[in-house]
């Protein structure tokens, strides 16, 4: 179960909301392939999987959801491709602020070993680059929380959808970017997954910026949860409350 901490939020970990995410100040120039992928009318025309490959899709094909316009810019979730994105994502994972919660620092092979099971699996977890106004600046994982080991630790409901977020550069942290993007992606989930009544996350309780970012993004603190690798804050964004929080 991926750590939700240093990433999700705002700089500090998979869930660091006060902004976030972590990562070093890296050169975020787009590769030619990614530029081409984003430059055609529909950025999501990123070689989506065939209909046959999507049979039984567990997350309702988020690669087809399209961009979200936010106060921070236009966000596009682009499916991760190891051959194109490994160096970038591995660099972010080696940022000390991120490594403290994701525990994926080290050679690129460490990050690849984290990505491969998701990419080769049944689609219950999908990794994405968050591309903001054409610049890859964050790493996301969308996952079926009700089918994840997390479901053993809280009263999961069918189609609960989880979010992990990592902001990939100091320039994106501390300015509320994580909060804005968390709300936008949670809205994408609720808009495109009608069977999903809740979006959930589980940042480390120690990651106060992440917890704060989730709260500011319309999530509520539901419980403290003891997970195998951390004591987490179970954060929930309810469909029924999305217009109130």
Secondary structure as a PSIPRED ss2 file (coil, helix, strand):
# PSIPRED VFORMAT (PSIPRED V4.0)

   1 X C   1.000  0.000  0.000
   2 X C   1.000  0.000  0.000
   3 X C   1.000  0.000  0.000
   4 X C   1.000  0.000  0.000
   5 X H   0.000  1.000  0.000
   6 X H   0.000  1.000  0.000
   7 X H   0.000  1.000  0.000
   8 X H   0.000  1.000  0.000
   9 X C   1.000  0.000  0.000
  10 X C   1.000  0.000  0.000
  11 X C   1.000  0.000  0.000
  12 X C   1.000  0.000  0.000
  13 X E   0.000  0.000  1.000
  14 X E   0.000  0.000  1.000
  15 X E   0.000  0.000  1.000
  16 X C   1.000  0.000  0.000
  17 X C   1.000  0.000  0.000
  18 X C   1.000  0.000  0.000
  19 X C   1.000  0.000  0.000
  20 X C   1.000  0.000  0.000
  21 X C   1.000  0.000  0.000
  22 X C   1.000  0.000  0.000
  23 X C   1.000  0.000  0.000
  24 X C   1.000  0.000  0.000
  25 X C   1.000  0.000  0.000
  26 X C   1.000  0.000  0.000
  27 X C   1.000  0.000  0.000
  28 X C   1.000  0.000  0.000
  29 X C   1.000  0.000  0.000
  30 X C   1.000  0.000  0.000
  31 X C   1.000  0.000  0.000
  32 X H   0.000  1.000  0.000
  33 X H   0.000  1.000  0.000
  34 X H   0.000  1.000  0.000
  35 X H   0.000  1.000  0.000
  36 X H   0.000  1.000  0.000
  37 X H   0.000  1.000  0.000
  38 X H   0.000  1.000  0.000
  39 X H   0.000  1.000  0.000
  40 X C   1.000  0.000  0.000
  41 X C   1.000  0.000  0.000
  42 X C   1.000  0.000  0.000
  43 X C   1.000  0.000  0.000
  44 X C   1.000  0.000  0.000
  45 X C   1.000  0.000  0.000
  46 X C   1.000  0.000  0.000
  47 X C   1.000  0.000  0.000
  48 X C   1.000  0.000  0.000
  49 X C   1.000  0.000  0.000
  50 X C   1.000  0.000  0.000
  51 X C   1.000  0.000  0.000
  52 X C   1.000  0.000  0.000
  53 X C   1.000  0.000  0.000
  54 X C   1.000  0.000  0.000
  55 X C   1.000  0.000  0.000
  56 X C   1.000  0.000  0.000
  57 X C   1.000  0.000  0.000
  58 X C   1.000  0.000  0.000
  59 X C   1.000  0.000  0.000
  60 X C   1.000  0.000  0.000
  61 X C   1.000  0.000  0.000
  62 X H   0.000  1.000  0.000
  63 X H   0.000  1.000  0.000
  64 X H   0.000  1.000  0.000
  65 X C   1.000  0.000  0.000
  66 X C   1.000  0.000  0.000
  67 X C   1.000  0.000  0.000
  68 X E   0.000  0.000  1.000
  69 X E   0.000  0.000  1.000
  70 X E   0.000  0.000  1.000
  71 X C   1.000  0.000  0.000
  72 X C   1.000  0.000  0.000
  73 X E   0.000  0.000  1.000
  74 X E   0.000  0.000  1.000
  75 X E   0.000  0.000  1.000
  76 X E   0.000  0.000  1.000
  77 X E   0.000  0.000  1.000
  78 X E   0.000  0.000  1.000
  79 X E   0.000  0.000  1.000
  80 X C   1.000  0.000  0.000
  81 X C   1.000  0.000  0.000
  82 X H   0.000  1.000  0.000
  83 X H   0.000  1.000  0.000
  84 X H   0.000  1.000  0.000
  85 X H   0.000  1.000  0.000
  86 X H   0.000  1.000  0.000
  87 X H   0.000  1.000  0.000
  88 X H   0.000  1.000  0.000
  89 X H   0.000  1.000  0.000
  90 X H   0.000  1.000  0.000
  91 X H   0.000  1.000  0.000
  92 X H   0.000  1.000  0.000
  93 X H   0.000  1.000  0.000
  94 X C   1.000  0.000  0.000
  95 X C   1.000  0.000  0.000
  96 X H   0.000  1.000  0.000
  97 X H   0.000  1.000  0.000
  98 X H   0.000  1.000  0.000
  99 X H   0.000  1.000  0.000
 100 X H   0.000  1.000  0.000
 101 X H   0.000  1.000  0.000
 102 X H   0.000  1.000  0.000
 103 X C   1.000  0.000  0.000
 104 X C   1.000  0.000  0.000
 105 X C   1.000  0.000  0.000
 106 X C   1.000  0.000  0.000
 107 X C   1.000  0.000  0.000
 108 X H   0.000  1.000  0.000
 109 X H   0.000  1.000  0.000
 110 X H   0.000  1.000  0.000
 111 X H   0.000  1.000  0.000
 112 X H   0.000  1.000  0.000
 113 X H   0.000  1.000  0.000
 114 X H   0.000  1.000  0.000
 115 X H   0.000  1.000  0.000
 116 X H   0.000  1.000  0.000
 117 X H   0.000  1.000  0.000
 118 X H   0.000  1.000  0.000
 119 X H   0.000  1.000  0.000
 120 X C   1.000  0.000  0.000
 121 X C   1.000  0.000  0.000
 122 X C   1.000  0.000  0.000
 123 X C   1.000  0.000  0.000
 124 X C   1.000  0.000  0.000
 125 X E   0.000  0.000  1.000
 126 X E   0.000  0.000  1.000
 127 X E   0.000  0.000  1.000
 128 X E   0.000  0.000  1.000
 129 X E   0.000  0.000  1.000
 130 X E   0.000  0.000  1.000
 131 X E   0.000  0.000  1.000
 132 X E   0.000  0.000  1.000
 133 X C   1.000  0.000  0.000
 134 X C   1.000  0.000  0.000
 135 X E   0.000  0.000  1.000
 136 X E   0.000  0.000  1.000
 137 X E   0.000  0.000  1.000
 138 X E   0.000  0.000  1.000
 139 X E   0.000  0.000  1.000
 140 X E   0.000  0.000  1.000
 141 X E   0.000  0.000  1.000
 142 X E   0.000  0.000  1.000
 143 X E   0.000  0.000  1.000
 144 X E   0.000  0.000  1.000
 145 X H   0.000  1.000  0.000
 146 X H   0.000  1.000  0.000
 147 X H   0.000  1.000  0.000
 148 X C   1.000  0.000  0.000
 149 X H   0.000  1.000  0.000
 150 X H   0.000  1.000  0.000
 151 X H   0.000  1.000  0.000
 152 X H   0.000  1.000  0.000
 153 X C   1.000  0.000  0.000
 154 X C   1.000  0.000  0.000
 155 X C   1.000  0.000  0.000
 156 X C   1.000  0.000  0.000
 157 X C   1.000  0.000  0.000
 158 X C   1.000  0.000  0.000
 159 X C   1.000  0.000  0.000
 160 X C   1.000  0.000  0.000
 161 X E   0.000  0.000  1.000
 162 X E   0.000  0.000  1.000
 163 X E   0.000  0.000  1.000
 164 X E   0.000  0.000  1.000
 165 X E   0.000  0.000  1.000
 166 X E   0.000  0.000  1.000
 167 X E   0.000  0.000  1.000
 168 X C   1.000  0.000  0.000
 169 X C   1.000  0.000  0.000
 170 X H   0.000  1.000  0.000
 171 X H   0.000  1.000  0.000
 172 X H   0.000  1.000  0.000
 173 X C   1.000  0.000  0.000
 174 X C   1.000  0.000  0.000
 175 X C   1.000  0.000  0.000
 176 X C   1.000  0.000  0.000
 177 X H   0.000  1.000  0.000
 178 X H   0.000  1.000  0.000
 179 X H   0.000  1.000  0.000
 180 X H   0.000  1.000  0.000
 181 X H   0.000  1.000  0.000
 182 X H   0.000  1.000  0.000
 183 X H   0.000  1.000  0.000
 184 X H   0.000  1.000  0.000
 185 X H   0.000  1.000  0.000
 186 X H   0.000  1.000  0.000
 187 X H   0.000  1.000  0.000
 188 X H   0.000  1.000  0.000
 189 X H   0.000  1.000  0.000
 190 X H   0.000  1.000  0.000
 191 X H   0.000  1.000  0.000
 192 X H   0.000  1.000  0.000
 193 X C   1.000  0.000  0.000
 194 X C   1.000  0.000  0.000
 195 X C   1.000  0.000  0.000
 196 X C   1.000  0.000  0.000
 197 X C   1.000  0.000  0.000
 198 X E   0.000  0.000  1.000
 199 X E   0.000  0.000  1.000
 200 X E   0.000  0.000  1.000
 201 X E   0.000  0.000  1.000
 202 X E   0.000  0.000  1.000
 203 X E   0.000  0.000  1.000
 204 X E   0.000  0.000  1.000
 205 X C   1.000  0.000  0.000
 206 X C   1.000  0.000  0.000
 207 X C   1.000  0.000  0.000
 208 X H   0.000  1.000  0.000
 209 X H   0.000  1.000  0.000
 210 X H   0.000  1.000  0.000
 211 X H   0.000  1.000  0.000
 212 X H   0.000  1.000  0.000
 213 X H   0.000  1.000  0.000
 214 X H   0.000  1.000  0.000
 215 X H   0.000  1.000  0.000
 216 X H   0.000  1.000  0.000
 217 X C   1.000  0.000  0.000
 218 X C   1.000  0.000  0.000
 219 X C   1.000  0.000  0.000
 220 X E   0.000  0.000  1.000
 221 X E   0.000  0.000  1.000
 222 X E   0.000  0.000  1.000
 223 X E   0.000  0.000  1.000
 224 X E   0.000  0.000  1.000
 225 X E   0.000  0.000  1.000
 226 X E   0.000  0.000  1.000
 227 X E   0.000  0.000  1.000
 228 X C   1.000  0.000  0.000
 229 X C   1.000  0.000  0.000
 230 X E   0.000  0.000  1.000
 231 X E   0.000  0.000  1.000
 232 X E   0.000  0.000  1.000
 233 X E   0.000  0.000  1.000
 234 X E   0.000  0.000  1.000
 235 X E   0.000  0.000  1.000
 236 X E   0.000  0.000  1.000
 237 X E   0.000  0.000  1.000
 238 X E   0.000  0.000  1.000
 239 X H   0.000  1.000  0.000
 240 X H   0.000  1.000  0.000
 241 X H   0.000  1.000  0.000
 242 X C   1.000  0.000  0.000
 243 X C   1.000  0.000  0.000
 244 X C   1.000  0.000  0.000
 245 X C   1.000  0.000  0.000
